Amino acid sequence: MHGFTGEPGPWYRPGGRRREMPFGPPRSAVPWPSSLAIAVVQLMGTGFAAHDQPARVGLGPGAGALLLAGPALLLLRHRHPGTVVVGTAAVTVVYIAAGYPYGPVFLSVVVACVAAVAAGRRIAAWSALGLLWGSHLLIGHWLYRWLPPGGDGPVGWGQELGITAWALAIVAASELVRVRRERWVRERAEREAAARRRADEERLRIARELHDVLAHSISVINVQAGVGLALLDQDPEQARTALTTIKAASKEALGEVRQVLDTLRTSGSSGAAPRSPAPGLDRLEELTGQAADAGLAVRVEVEGVRTALPPGADLAAFRIVQEALTNIVRHSGSRNAHVLLCYAPGELELRVDDDGPAAGGEVTGGGNGLVGMRERAAALGGTVAAGPRPDGGFRVRARIPFRGGRETP
């Protein structure tokens, strides 16, 4: 019977639409190999069993047709499991009523019952087993008087107990197959959901990286381009400095975008590693220099014992500071910013302040930048809060927990 548990019937989606759910290796739409094997077993097995039952009706064309009818019905067990299980039970009842020798004629019913229960047709399967068991009881203890073979007596109750045990075994095996199938389908759905979740998280991570890289660099380029255009005729040397800053910012942006894309291309491949380390707070001085080139003076203050952060926390802290400074350059009229790093055991608190006011009447704090900050912090179990300060200006405050940090000189 184990050979038949790998061929499932239809399964059902929550919405009510039916689809085929594979269980184990792929199978053909019509399970003719297994049905052919069952036909051979029933014909040959019944032929051998008939030698020990001389009192039963001899095998002939009628018996052969009934022994082949069950396997023929099994060809449709994946598409019509309920009909097939009732049909095989009816064929078996006719075979028993005709007085032919007992043997593996019940194999078709077993396979049809397992397929029906696995496909969710439990009522049809139990009805078919009840039909077979009740018919055998009537034939063996009452109808045998009028049915072949002549002179046959009632079936012993010991044999009835054996048949009852076989029926219960079929029930148990069918339910076991059903439970295994449902667990397999559930596990597969969970694996697919986890894969989709990982893909979504990776897509969001790449989107955040590209946003942070491009928003910062393009903001610097935009400011310096405006300076260059304004001073092109009046102060060519200052305009040349602005163009040099644009070139450096664009080169850095291209490098970081290339690194993000390389990570995307090599995702999941063995032995692949980024060409350069991810940025962290060790590049904070470089970041403040770029902000200074854009006309923003940044003062950095550190409280507590400076600690080397794990790569994920270090990157998140750098990107949050970068995005906060970018927002000041783009949206604030202030030309001064204050960055405070507060180190505590297992936690880093970031605070980025500007004196305002908002440039062009815009409300600072909208867009995807703050969303990306919050997502970065939330991925590490932290939080980000942003909003106007009571005394004017704007403040971004982030809390980033971490583990495994070490003190740095």
WODA-V408022 format. One record per pair of residues at least 6 apart in sequence whose C-alpha atoms are under 7 Angstrom apart, sorted by sequence separation. I is the first residue (numbers start at 1). GAP is how many residues later the second one is. D is the distance in whole Angstrom. If there is no record, write none. Layout:
# WODA-V408022
i=I gap=GAP d=D
i=I gap=GAP d=D
This chain:
# WODA-V408022
i=12 gap=6 d=5
i=116 gap=6 d=6
i=266 gap=6 d=6
i=291 gap=6 d=7
i=342 gap=6 d=6
i=343 gap=6 d=7
i=358 gap=6 d=6
i=377 gap=6 d=5
i=388 gap=6 d=4
i=389 gap=6 d=6
i=11 gap=7 d=6
i=12 gap=7 d=6
i=77 gap=7 d=6
i=231 gap=7 d=7
i=232 gap=7 d=5
i=342 gap=7 d=5
i=377 gap=7 d=7
i=387 gap=7 d=6
i=388 gap=7 d=6
i=10 gap=8 d=7
i=11 gap=8 d=6
i=76 gap=8 d=7
i=117 gap=8 d=6
i=144 gap=8 d=7
i=231 gap=8 d=5
i=341 gap=8 d=6
i=342 gap=8 d=6
i=387 gap=8 d=6
i=10 gap=9 d=6
i=11 gap=9 d=6
i=116 gap=9 d=6
i=341 gap=9 d=5
i=374 gap=9 d=6
i=386 gap=9 d=6
i=387 gap=9 d=7
i=10 gap=10 d=5
i=11 gap=10 d=6
i=74 gap=10 d=6
i=144 gap=10 d=7
i=288 gap=10 d=6
i=340 gap=10 d=6
i=341 gap=10 d=7
i=374 gap=10 d=5
i=386 gap=10 d=4
i=9 gap=11 d=7
i=10 gap=11 d=6
i=73 gap=11 d=6
i=228 gap=11 d=4
i=263 gap=11 d=6
i=340 gap=11 d=5
i=373 gap=11 d=7
i=385 gap=11 d=6
i=386 gap=11 d=6
i=113 gap=12 d=5
i=227 gap=12 d=7
i=339 gap=12 d=6
i=340 gap=12 d=6
i=385 gap=12 d=5
i=92 gap=13 d=7
i=141 gap=13 d=5
i=339 gap=13 d=5
i=384 gap=13 d=6
i=385 gap=13 d=6
i=8 gap=14 d=7
i=92 gap=14 d=7
i=140 gap=14 d=5
i=141 gap=14 d=6
i=228 gap=14 d=5
i=338 gap=14 d=6
i=339 gap=14 d=7
i=384 gap=14 d=4
i=8 gap=15 d=6
i=73 gap=15 d=7
i=140 gap=15 d=5
i=227 gap=15 d=7
i=228 gap=15 d=7
i=259 gap=15 d=7
i=337 gap=15 d=7
i=338 gap=15 d=5
i=383 gap=15 d=6
i=384 gap=15 d=6
i=7 gap=16 d=7
i=259 gap=16 d=7
i=337 gap=16 d=6
i=338 gap=16 d=6
i=383 gap=16 d=5
i=6 gap=17 d=6
i=225 gap=17 d=7
i=337 gap=17 d=5
i=382 gap=17 d=5
i=383 gap=17 d=7
i=6 gap=18 d=6
i=70 gap=18 d=5
i=224 gap=18 d=5
i=336 gap=18 d=6
i=382 gap=18 d=5
i=382 gap=19 d=6
i=7 gap=20 d=7
i=88 gap=20 d=6
i=89 gap=20 d=6
i=334 gap=20 d=6
i=380 gap=20 d=7
i=381 gap=20 d=7
i=70 gap=21 d=7
i=88 gap=21 d=5
i=334 gap=21 d=6
i=365 gap=21 d=7
i=380 gap=21 d=7
i=224 gap=22 d=6
i=334 gap=22 d=5
i=365 gap=22 d=7
i=333 gap=23 d=6
i=334 gap=23 d=6
i=377 gap=23 d=6
i=43 gap=24 d=6
i=85 gap=24 d=6
i=332 gap=24 d=5
i=333 gap=24 d=5
i=42 gap=25 d=6
i=66 gap=25 d=6
i=221 gap=25 d=5
i=332 gap=25 d=6
i=333 gap=25 d=6
i=332 gap=26 d=4
i=333 gap=26 d=5
i=85 gap=27 d=5
i=331 gap=27 d=6
i=332 gap=27 d=5
i=84 gap=28 d=6
i=85 gap=28 d=6
i=221 gap=28 d=7
i=324 gap=28 d=7
i=331 gap=28 d=5
i=39 gap=29 d=6
i=66 gap=29 d=6
i=81 gap=31 d=7
i=85 gap=31 d=7
i=331 gap=31 d=7
i=39 gap=32 d=5
i=217 gap=32 d=6
i=38 gap=33 d=6
i=217 gap=33 d=7
i=281 gap=33 d=6
i=296 gap=33 d=7
i=331 gap=33 d=6
i=81 gap=34 d=6
i=82 gap=34 d=6
i=280 gap=34 d=5
i=36 gap=35 d=7
i=77 gap=35 d=6
i=81 gap=35 d=5
i=280 gap=35 d=5
i=35 gap=36 d=5
i=217 gap=36 d=6
i=279 gap=36 d=6
i=281 gap=36 d=7
i=356 gap=36 d=6
i=357 gap=36 d=6
i=35 gap=37 d=7
i=63 gap=37 d=7
i=71 gap=37 d=6
i=278 gap=37 d=7
i=281 gap=37 d=5
i=306 gap=37 d=6
i=355 gap=37 d=6
i=356 gap=37 d=4
i=67 gap=38 d=6
i=70 gap=38 d=5
i=74 gap=38 d=7
i=77 gap=38 d=7
i=86 gap=38 d=7
i=280 gap=38 d=5
i=297 gap=38 d=6
i=298 gap=38 d=6
i=299 gap=38 d=6
i=300 gap=38 d=6
i=301 gap=38 d=6
i=302 gap=38 d=6
i=303 gap=38 d=6
i=304 gap=38 d=6
i=305 gap=38 d=6
i=355 gap=38 d=4
i=356 gap=38 d=6
i=35 gap=39 d=6
i=82 gap=39 d=6
i=89 gap=39 d=6
i=93 gap=39 d=6
i=214 gap=39 d=6
i=279 gap=39 d=7
i=296 gap=39 d=5
i=297 gap=39 d=5
i=298 gap=39 d=5
i=299 gap=39 d=5
i=300 gap=39 d=5
i=301 gap=39 d=5
i=302 gap=39 d=5
i=303 gap=39 d=5
i=304 gap=39 d=5
i=354 gap=39 d=5
i=355 gap=39 d=7
i=35 gap=40 d=6
i=85 gap=40 d=6
i=213 gap=40 d=6
i=295 gap=40 d=6
i=296 gap=40 d=6
i=297 gap=40 d=6
i=298 gap=40 d=6
i=299 gap=40 d=6
i=300 gap=40 d=6
i=301 gap=40 d=6
i=302 gap=40 d=6
i=303 gap=40 d=6
i=304 gap=40 d=6
i=354 gap=40 d=6
i=59 gap=41 d=7
i=353 gap=41 d=6
i=354 gap=41 d=7
i=57 gap=42 d=5
i=58 gap=42 d=7
i=82 gap=42 d=5
i=86 gap=42 d=5
i=93 gap=42 d=7
i=97 gap=42 d=7
i=353 gap=42 d=5
i=32 gap=43 d=6
i=56 gap=43 d=6
i=57 gap=43 d=5
i=82 gap=43 d=7
i=85 gap=43 d=6
i=89 gap=43 d=6
i=213 gap=43 d=7
i=352 gap=43 d=6
i=353 gap=43 d=7
i=31 gap=44 d=6
i=56 gap=44 d=6
i=57 gap=44 d=7
i=351 gap=44 d=7
i=352 gap=44 d=5
i=30 gap=45 d=6
i=56 gap=45 d=5
i=351 gap=45 d=6
i=352 gap=45 d=7
i=30 gap=46 d=7
i=323 gap=46 d=6
i=351 gap=46 d=4
i=210 gap=47 d=6
i=350 gap=47 d=6
i=351 gap=47 d=7
i=53 gap=48 d=6
i=245 gap=48 d=7
i=350 gap=48 d=5
i=98 gap=49 d=7
i=99 gap=49 d=5
i=349 gap=49 d=6
i=350 gap=49 d=6
i=97 gap=50 d=7
i=98 gap=50 d=6
i=99 gap=50 d=6
i=349 gap=50 d=5
i=50 gap=51 d=5
i=348 gap=51 d=6
i=349 gap=51 d=6
i=348 gap=52 d=5
i=320 gap=53 d=6
i=347 gap=53 d=6
i=348 gap=53 d=6
i=49 gap=54 d=6
i=206 gap=54 d=7
i=347 gap=54 d=4
i=346 gap=55 d=6
i=347 gap=55 d=6
i=118 gap=56 d=7
i=346 gap=56 d=5
i=46 gap=57 d=5
i=117 gap=57 d=6
i=346 gap=57 d=6
i=45 gap=58 d=6
i=46 gap=58 d=6
i=117 gap=58 d=7
i=45 gap=59 d=6
i=118 gap=59 d=6
i=110 gap=60 d=6
i=114 gap=60 d=4
i=118 gap=60 d=4
i=316 gap=60 d=6
i=113 gap=61 d=7
i=117 gap=61 d=6
i=316 gap=61 d=7
i=42 gap=62 d=5
i=42 gap=63 d=6
i=10 gap=68 d=6
i=9 gap=69 d=4
i=8 gap=70 d=7
i=9 gap=70 d=7
i=224 gap=70 d=6
i=223 gap=71 d=6
i=324 gap=72 d=7
i=220 gap=74 d=5
i=313 gap=87 d=7
i=313 gap=89 d=6
i=57 gap=92 d=6
i=310 gap=92 d=7
i=56 gap=93 d=6
i=310 gap=94 d=7
i=310 gap=95 d=6
i=309 gap=96 d=5
i=308 gap=97 d=5
i=307 gap=98 d=6
i=308 gap=98 d=5
i=307 gap=99 d=5
i=308 gap=99 d=6
i=307 gap=100 d=4
i=308 gap=100 d=6
i=306 gap=101 d=6
i=307 gap=101 d=5
i=305 gap=102 d=7
i=306 gap=102 d=6
i=9 gap=106 d=6
i=216 gap=106 d=7
i=4 gap=107 d=7
i=8 gap=107 d=6
i=212 gap=107 d=7
i=216 gap=107 d=7
i=219 gap=107 d=7
i=11 gap=108 d=6
i=9 gap=109 d=7
i=10 gap=109 d=5
i=8 gap=110 d=7
i=9 gap=110 d=5
i=216 gap=110 d=5
i=8 gap=111 d=7
i=212 gap=111 d=6
i=219 gap=111 d=7
i=23 gap=158 d=7
i=208 gap=164 d=6
i=5 gap=172 d=7
